[in-house]
Amino acid sequence: MGTKAAFIGATGATLRHVLAWTLLDGHQAAAPISVVRNHEKLKKILLDLGVPEEIQKSHLTIVEGSSRDVSTVRKLLLNDPEVIFSGIT
């Protein structure tokens, strides 16, 4: 299995594409984790980018909340990511 990646701000203009490519190239990446304020928005974005709902359900862990909230970031880190991508500006 590949590197376990975390995404903070995955609904942003750039990071959404990186997350979609990661999910679509599933044989090379471990199940990614994403922190977003609105999980429904992320699901729609990923569908629009060609990531089927089945892949989202089986290969993506979504932590809903703010990246500025300590408990949300803790939940993300408890998933033990090896690399963290941030789209926060």
C-alpha positions in Angstrom: 0.0 0.0 0.0 1.1 3.5 -0.7 1.7 6.5 1.5 -1.1 7.5 3.8 -1.9 11.2 3.0 -4.0 13.8 4.8 -5.6 16.7 3.0 -6.5 20.0 4.8 -8.7 22.3 2.7 -9.5 19.7 0.1 -12.3 21.7 -1.4 -9.9 24.4 -2.6 -9.1 25.0 -6.3 -5.8 23.1 -6.3 -6.0 20.5 -3.6 -9.4 19.1 -4.8 -7.6 17.9 -7.9 -4.7 16.3 -6.0 -7.2 14.5 -3.8 -9.2 13.3 -6.8 -6.1 12.0 -8.5 -5.1 10.3 -5.3 -8.4 8.5 -5.1 -8.6 7.6 -8.8 -5.0 6.2 -8.6 -6.0 4.1 -5.6 -3.6 1.3 -6.3 -0.7 3.6 -5.5 -2.0 5.5 -2.5 -3.3 4.5 0.9 -6.8 5.7 1.9 -6.6 9.5 2.2 -8.0 11.5 5.1 -9.5 14.9 4.5 -10.5 17.7 6.9 -13.3 19.9 5.4 -15.9 22.2 6.9 -18.6 20.7 4.7 -18.4 17.0 3.7 -21.3 17.3 1.2 -19.5 20.0 -0.7 -16.4 17.8 -1.0 -18.5 14.8 -2.1 -20.1 16.8 -4.9 -16.7 18.3 -6.0 -15.2 14.8 -6.2 -18.2 13.5 -8.2 -17.8 16.4 -10.6 -14.1 15.4 -11.0 -15.0 11.8 -11.8 -14.5 10.1 -8.5 -17.4 7.6 -8.1 -19.3 7.6 -4.9 -18.3 4.0 -4.2 -14.6 5.0 -4.2 -15.3 7.9 -1.9 -17.2 5.7 0.5 -14.6 2.9 0.5 -11.3 4.9 0.2 -11.8 8.3 1.8 -12.1 9.2 5.5 -13.6 12.6 6.0 -13.1 14.6 9.2 -15.6 17.4 9.2 -14.6 20.5 11.1 -12.3 23.5 11.0 -8.6 23.2 10.5 -8.3 25.8 13.2 -10.0 23.6 15.8 -7.6 21.5 17.9 -10.0 18.6 18.3 -10.6 18.4 14.5 -6.8 18.4 13.8 -6.3 15.8 16.5 -8.9 13.5 14.8 -6.9 13.9 11.6 -3.6 13.1 13.2 -5.0 10.0 15.0 -5.4 8.5 11.5 -1.6 8.6 11.5 -0.9 10.2 8.1 2.6 10.0 6.7 2.3 13.2 4.7 -0.1 16.2 5.0 -1.1 18.4 2.1 -2.5 21.8 3.0 -4.5 24.0 0.7 -5.1 26.6 3.3 -3.9 30.1 2.4 
